[in-house]
Amino acid sequence: MTRLLPALLLVVSAVACASSPPPPAASAATTAPAGAAAPATAPGTAPAPAGGARPPQAILADAVAATGGAAAWNAHKTARFQMDTVFQGMGMGGTGERYLTRAGKTLVITTLTGLGTVREGGNGKVFWSQDPLQGFRFLDGVEAEQARIEASWNADLDAATLFAKLASANEAGPDGAPLECVIATPKLGPDLKSCYDAKTHLEVLQTGVRATPQGDVPFRAVTRDWRTVGGVKVPFEAETQVGPITLVVHIKSLVFDEAMDDKIFEPPVPAPAAQ
């Protein structure tokens, strides 16, 4: 459940919302409570139930193991990404940085040619965004819940607490290879489907619907170019389709455990008292 461009979807939605296709239909799924314990079998050995799809907890356990394992992820406390973004066929792009902590704090800063700077952040409790189209906003409702999920240190590892329900399904990937998919139902908002290569257990595809001020916008993201940094494996490229627009995000560098000032995650204006 890897996301490389949370803030950019807010901006792209202003252009893409009117022509976005409907979200893909979910496959027949095997459902299990999000908090249910994973089967006591080694990664990759859990038996498939009668329907053919393995339990979602087993799929996620394999995905975590494939990217280094829980101990390797929990050995780090912060991550800083430097990224390039290209809007295919539009002559537009930019650069950005993403700061993330294991405590669920996040800040994404992206500077786009011809548009300006886009910022989305959260201190673990309050989430906010600021861009040239919408100005500054505190996020609430489904937008806030999606931002909370995107701020997770590792959503596969934290799925039991992030989501209200998990289900699983098998389907063919973009190249026809078999995929194992987890359909995660948030505590608020539409499902998020993450699909993993059945052999490598690395994420290949993610689909969902992003809540924005312009309305709900379906997206389809393909992740690839997995590399190992600091003992964990991370995708260095994501190609995301948002309506008629395709964005490609490349990670230029990833550094773990740099010291970060918690002030950078705070909103630039005081949060309302109700927050």
Order of alpha helices (4+ residues) and beta strands (2+ residues): alpha-beta-alpha-alpha-beta-beta-beta-beta-beta-beta-alpha-alpha-beta-beta-beta-beta-beta-beta-beta
